[in-house]
Amino acid sequence: MLTMKDINKVFRTNEVQTHALRDFHLQVNEGDFISVTGPSGSGKTTFLNIAGMLEQFSSGQYSLDDIDIGSLNDNQRSRIRNEKIGFIFQSFNLIPDLNLFDNVDVPLRYQSLSSKERKQRIEHYLEMVGLSNRMKHLPSQLSGGQQQRVAIARALATHPRFLLADEPTGNLDTQMAQGVMELLEDINAQGTTIIMVTHDNELANRAKRKIQIKDGRVSELDVVVNQSAASA
């Protein structure tokens, strides 16, 4: 589904070149739940930005569903990003002046959907995350865990091929983090592929596969940590 081969990312200034990724390799298969760990500055965020087509790579090959991402222009990348990738951020990134219904609707406005189909999707995914009775609430009226659930509903509403989750439990207490992780596991069990960056080793070990990035390279690859999930 997703393949990265020999990906390099170099940030250049007048005096310094910084190699954020070096000969980076990764194969993501349909239905994977991959946790990505590594120390600060190791390249995790750069990898996530490139996977999400938010940032271009310097060299190498990135293909998604047999599409050569490196050959696309900005408009083509934006279209594929909207159609195939759902994003979940540590800071939720909800629009404070919009209620939950309208927050989930935001990415759907860029797809060719009727208002009826958009409404059905929004209601379905808010119900999935347990917030169907709060559709008219503002984000400020919710707990942190509830806001992250809205962000997950928003990511799923576009019917993405996979989710990119950047520290999705980083701003949550332990109990809320467990609830969000259980929701992600349920979503993955229903067939959605997930790539999750996290500093929490306990949560990382609940994924089907675990990789570690160090100095811009994958230093540990395809470590299956959740045997029961991997065989499901």
Contacts in CASP RR format, 6 or more apart in sequence:
PFRMAT RR
TARGET T0000
AUTHOR 0000-0000-0000
METHOD contacts of the structure
MODEL  1
MLTMKDINKVFRTNEVQTHALRDFHLQVNEGDFISVTGPSGSGKTTFLNI
AGMLEQFSSGQYSLDDIDIGSLNDNQRSRIRNEKIGFIFQSFNLIPDLNL
FDNVDVPLRYQSLSSKERKQRIEHYLEMVGLSNRMKHLPSQLSGGQQQRV
AIARALATHPRFLLADEPTGNLDTQMAQGVMELLEDINAQGTTIIMVTHD
NELANRAKRKIQIKDGRVSELDVVVNQSAASA
1 28 0 8 1.000
1 29 0 8 1.000
1 30 0 8 1.000
1 64 0 8 1.000
1 65 0 8 1.000
1 161 0 8 1.000
1 162 0 8 1.000
1 193 0 8 1.000
2 26 0 8 1.000
2 27 0 8 1.000
2 28 0 8 1.000
2 51 0 8 1.000
2 62 0 8 1.000
2 63 0 8 1.000
2 64 0 8 1.000
2 162 0 8 1.000
3 26 0 8 1.000
3 27 0 8 1.000
3 28 0 8 1.000
3 61 0 8 1.000
3 62 0 8 1.000
3 63 0 8 1.000
4 24 0 8 1.000
4 25 0 8 1.000
4 26 0 8 1.000
4 27 0 8 1.000
4 50 0 8 1.000
4 51 0 8 1.000
4 60 0 8 1.000
4 61 0 8 1.000
4 62 0 8 1.000
5 25 0 8 1.000
5 60 0 8 1.000
5 61 0 8 1.000
5 62 0 8 1.000
6 23 0 8 1.000
6 24 0 8 1.000
6 25 0 8 1.000
6 59 0 8 1.000
6 60 0 8 1.000
6 61 0 8 1.000
7 21 0 8 1.000
7 23 0 8 1.000
7 24 0 8 1.000
7 25 0 8 1.000
7 50 0 8 1.000
7 57 0 8 1.000
7 59 0 8 1.000
7 60 0 8 1.000
7 61 0 8 1.000
7 62 0 8 1.000
8 19 0 8 1.000
8 21 0 8 1.000
8 22 0 8 1.000
8 23 0 8 1.000
8 24 0 8 1.000
8 57 0 8 1.000
8 58 0 8 1.000
8 59 0 8 1.000
8 60 0 8 1.000
9 19 0 8 1.000
9 20 0 8 1.000
9 21 0 8 1.000
9 24 0 8 1.000
9 46 0 8 1.000
9 50 0 8 1.000
9 55 0 8 1.000
9 57 0 8 1.000
9 58 0 8 1.000
10 17 0 8 1.000
10 18 0 8 1.000
10 19 0 8 1.000
10 20 0 8 1.000
10 58 0 8 1.000
11 17 0 8 1.000
11 18 0 8 1.000
11 20 0 8 1.000
12 18 0 8 1.000
19 216 0 8 1.000
20 43 0 8 1.000
20 46 0 8 1.000
20 216 0 8 1.000
21 43 0 8 1.000
21 46 0 8 1.000
21 47 0 8 1.000
21 50 0 8 1.000
21 57 0 8 1.000
21 216 0 8 1.000
21 217 0 8 1.000
22 215 0 8 1.000
22 216 0 8 1.000
22 217 0 8 1.000
23 217 0 8 1.000
24 47 0 8 1.000
24 216 0 8 1.000
24 217 0 8 1.000
24 218 0 8 1.000
25 218 0 8 1.000
25 221 0 8 1.000
26 47 0 8 1.000
26 211 0 8 1.000
26 218 0 8 1.000
26 221 0 8 1.000
28 34 0 8 1.000
28 162 0 8 1.000
28 193 0 8 1.000
28 195 0 8 1.000
29 193 0 8 1.000
30 191 0 8 1.000
30 193 0 8 1.000
31 188 0 8 1.000
31 191 0 8 1.000
31 192 0 8 1.000
31 193 0 8 1.000
32 193 0 8 1.000
32 194 0 8 1.000
32 195 0 8 1.000
32 208 0 8 1.000
32 209 0 8 1.000
33 184 0 8 1.000
33 185 0 8 1.000
33 188 0 8 1.000
33 193 0 8 1.000
33 194 0 8 1.000
33 196 0 8 1.000
33 207 0 8 1.000
33 208 0 8 1.000
33 209 0 8 1.000
33 226 0 8 1.000
33 229 0 8 1.000
34 194 0 8 1.000
34 195 0 8 1.000
34 196 0 8 1.000
34 207 0 8 1.000
34 208 0 8 1.000
34 209 0 8 1.000
34 210 0 8 1.000
34 211 0 8 1.000
35 196 0 8 1.000
35 197 0 8 1.000
35 198 0 8 1.000
35 203 0 8 1.000
35 204 0 8 1.000
35 205 0 8 1.000
35 206 0 8 1.000
35 207 0 8 1.000
35 209 0 8 1.000
35 210 0 8 1.000
35 211 0 8 1.000
35 225 0 8 1.000
36 44 0 8 1.000
36 47 0 8 1.000
36 48 0 8 1.000
36 195 0 8 1.000
36 196 0 8 1.000
36 197 0 8 1.000
36 198 0 8 1.000
36 211 0 8 1.000
36 212 0 8 1.000
36 213 0 8 1.000
37 44 0 8 1.000
37 197 0 8 1.000
37 198 0 8 1.000
37 199 0 8 1.000
37 201 0 8 1.000
37 204 0 8 1.000
37 210 0 8 1.000
37 211 0 8 1.000
37 212 0 8 1.000
37 213 0 8 1.000
38 44 0 8 1.000
38 199 0 8 1.000
38 212 0 8 1.000
38 213 0 8 1.000
38 214 0 8 1.000
39 214 0 8 1.000
42 213 0 8 1.000
42 214 0 8 1.000
42 215 0 8 1.000
42 216 0 8 1.000
43 213 0 8 1.000
43 216 0 8 1.000
44 197 0 8 1.000
44 213 0 8 1.000
45 166 0 8 1.000
45 197 0 8 1.000
46 55 0 8 1.000
46 216 0 8 1.000
47 213 0 8 1.000
47 216 0 8 1.000
48 164 0 8 1.000
48 166 0 8 1.000
48 195 0 8 1.000
48 197 0 8 1.000
49 55 0 8 1.000
50 56 0 8 1.000
50 57 0 8 1.000
50 62 0 8 1.000
51 62 0 8 1.000
51 85 0 8 1.000
51 164 0 8 1.000
51 195 0 8 1.000
52 81 0 8 1.000
52 85 0 8 1.000
52 87 0 8 1.000
52 164 0 8 1.000
53 69 0 8 1.000
53 77 0 8 1.000
53 78 0 8 1.000
53 80 0 8 1.000
53 81 0 8 1.000
53 85 0 8 1.000
54 81 0 8 1.000
56 70 0 8 1.000
57 70 0 8 1.000
61 68 0 8 1.000
61 70 0 8 1.000
62 68 0 8 1.000
62 69 0 8 1.000
62 70 0 8 1.000
63 69 0 8 1.000
64 80 0 8 1.000
64 84 0 8 1.000
64 161 0 8 1.000
65 84 0 8 1.000
65 161 0 8 1.000
67 80 0 8 1.000
69 77 0 8 1.000
69 80 0 8 1.000
72 80 0 8 1.000
82 107 0 8 1.000
82 110 0 8 1.000
82 111 0 8 1.000
82 158 0 8 1.000
83 111 0 8 1.000
83 158 0 8 1.000
83 160 0 8 1.000
84 160 0 8 1.000
84 161 0 8 1.000
84 162 0 8 1.000
85 160 0 8 1.000
85 161 0 8 1.000
85 162 0 8 1.000
85 163 0 8 1.000
85 164 0 8 1.000
86 155 0 8 1.000
86 156 0 8 1.000
86 158 0 8 1.000
86 160 0 8 1.000
86 162 0 8 1.000
86 163 0 8 1.000
86 164 0 8 1.000
87 93 0 8 1.000
87 155 0 8 1.000
87 163 0 8 1.000
87 164 0 8 1.000
87 166 0 8 1.000
88 148 0 8 1.000
88 151 0 8 1.000
88 152 0 8 1.000
88 155 0 8 1.000
88 163 0 8 1.000
88 164 0 8 1.000
88 165 0 8 1.000
88 166 0 8 1.000
88 168 0 8 1.000
89 151 0 8 1.000
89 166 0 8 1.000
89 168 0 8 1.000
90 166 0 8 1.000
90 167 0 8 1.000
90 168 0 8 1.000
90 170 0 8 1.000
90 171 0 8 1.000
91 171 0 8 1.000
92 139 0 8 1.000
92 144 0 8 1.000
92 147 0 8 1.000
92 148 0 8 1.000
92 150 0 8 1.000
92 151 0 8 1.000
92 171 0 8 1.000
93 151 0 8 1.000
94 103 0 8 1.000
94 139 0 8 1.000
94 147 0 8 1.000
94 150 0 8 1.000
94 151 0 8 1.000
94 154 0 8 1.000
95 102 0 8 1.000
95 103 0 8 1.000
95 106 0 8 1.000
95 139 0 8 1.000
96 138 0 8 1.000
96 139 0 8 1.000
96 140 0 8 1.000
97 138 0 8 1.000
98 106 0 8 1.000
98 138 0 8 1.000
98 139 0 8 1.000
99 135 0 8 1.000
99 136 0 8 1.000
99 137 0 8 1.000
99 138 0 8 1.000
100 126 0 8 1.000
100 131 0 8 1.000
100 134 0 8 1.000
100 135 0 8 1.000
100 136 0 8 1.000
100 137 0 8 1.000
100 138 0 8 1.000
100 139 0 8 1.000
100 142 0 8 1.000
100 150 0 8 1.000
100 153 0 8 1.000
101 122 0 8 1.000
101 126 0 8 1.000
101 135 0 8 1.000
101 136 0 8 1.000
103 139 0 8 1.000
103 150 0 8 1.000
103 154 0 8 1.000
104 121 0 8 1.000
104 122 0 8 1.000
104 125 0 8 1.000
104 126 0 8 1.000
104 150 0 8 1.000
104 153 0 8 1.000
104 154 0 8 1.000
104 157 0 8 1.000
105 118 0 8 1.000
105 122 0 8 1.000
105 157 0 8 1.000
106 154 0 8 1.000
107 154 0 8 1.000
107 157 0 8 1.000
107 158 0 8 1.000
108 118 0 8 1.000
108 121 0 8 1.000
108 122 0 8 1.000
108 157 0 8 1.000
108 158 0 8 1.000
109 118 0 8 1.000
111 158 0 8 1.000
113 121 0 8 1.000
121 157 0 8 1.000
121 159 0 8 1.000
122 135 0 8 1.000
122 153 0 8 1.000
122 157 0 8 1.000
123 132 0 8 1.000
123 135 0 8 1.000
125 153 0 8 1.000
125 154 0 8 1.000
125 156 0 8 1.000
125 157 0 8 1.000
126 132 0 8 1.000
126 134 0 8 1.000
126 135 0 8 1.000
126 150 0 8 1.000
126 153 0 8 1.000
128 153 0 8 1.000
128 156 0 8 1.000
129 149 0 8 1.000
129 150 0 8 1.000
129 152 0 8 1.000
129 153 0 8 1.000
129 183 0 8 1.000
130 149 0 8 1.000
131 142 0 8 1.000
131 146 0 8 1.000
131 149 0 8 1.000
131 150 0 8 1.000
131 153 0 8 1.000
134 141 0 8 1.000
134 142 0 8 1.000
134 146 0 8 1.000
139 147 0 8 1.000
139 150 0 8 1.000
142 150 0 8 1.000
143 176 0 8 1.000
144 171 0 8 1.000
144 172 0 8 1.000
144 176 0 8 1.000
145 172 0 8 1.000
145 176 0 8 1.000
145 179 0 8 1.000
145 180 0 8 1.000
148 168 0 8 1.000
148 169 0 8 1.000
148 171 0 8 1.000
148 172 0 8 1.000
148 176 0 8 1.000
148 180 0 8 1.000
149 180 0 8 1.000
149 183 0 8 1.000
151 168 0 8 1.000
152 163 0 8 1.000
152 168 0 8 1.000
152 180 0 8 1.000
152 183 0 8 1.000
152 184 0 8 1.000
152 187 0 8 1.000
155 163 0 8 1.000
156 163 0 8 1.000
156 187 0 8 1.000
156 192 0 8 1.000
160 192 0 8 1.000
161 193 0 8 1.000
162 192 0 8 1.000
162 193 0 8 1.000
162 194 0 8 1.000
162 195 0 8 1.000
163 184 0 8 1.000
163 187 0 8 1.000
163 192 0 8 1.000
163 193 0 8 1.000
163 194 0 8 1.000
163 195 0 8 1.000
164 195 0 8 1.000
165 184 0 8 1.000
165 194 0 8 1.000
165 195 0 8 1.000
165 196 0 8 1.000
165 197 0 8 1.000
166 197 0 8 1.000
167 197 0 8 1.000
167 198 0 8 1.000
167 199 0 8 1.000
168 180 0 8 1.000
168 184 0 8 1.000
168 196 0 8 1.000
168 198 0 8 1.000
169 176 0 8 1.000
169 177 0 8 1.000
169 180 0 8 1.000
169 181 0 8 1.000
169 198 0 8 1.000
169 200 0 8 1.000
169 203 0 8 1.000
170 177 0 8 1.000
170 198 0 8 1.000
170 199 0 8 1.000
170 200 0 8 1.000
172 180 0 8 1.000
177 200 0 8 1.000
177 203 0 8 1.000
181 203 0 8 1.000
181 206 0 8 1.000
184 194 0 8 1.000
184 196 0 8 1.000
185 206 0 8 1.000
185 229 0 8 1.000
187 194 0 8 1.000
188 194 0 8 1.000
188 208 0 8 1.000
188 229 0 8 1.000
189 229 0 8 1.000
189 232 0 8 1.000
194 207 0 8 1.000
196 203 0 8 1.000
196 204 0 8 1.000
196 207 0 8 1.000
198 204 0 8 1.000
204 210 0 8 1.000
204 225 0 8 1.000
205 225 0 8 1.000
205 226 0 8 1.000
206 225 0 8 1.000
206 226 0 8 1.000
206 229 0 8 1.000
207 225 0 8 1.000
207 226 0 8 1.000
207 229 0 8 1.000
208 224 0 8 1.000
208 225 0 8 1.000
208 226 0 8 1.000
208 229 0 8 1.000
208 230 0 8 1.000
209 222 0 8 1.000
209 223 0 8 1.000
209 224 0 8 1.000
209 225 0 8 1.000
209 230 0 8 1.000
210 220 0 8 1.000
210 223 0 8 1.000
210 224 0 8 1.000
210 225 0 8 1.000
211 218 0 8 1.000
211 220 0 8 1.000
211 221 0 8 1.000
211 222 0 8 1.000
211 223 0 8 1.000
212 218 0 8 1.000
212 219 0 8 1.000
212 220 0 8 1.000
213 219 0 8 1.000
224 230 0 8 1.000
END
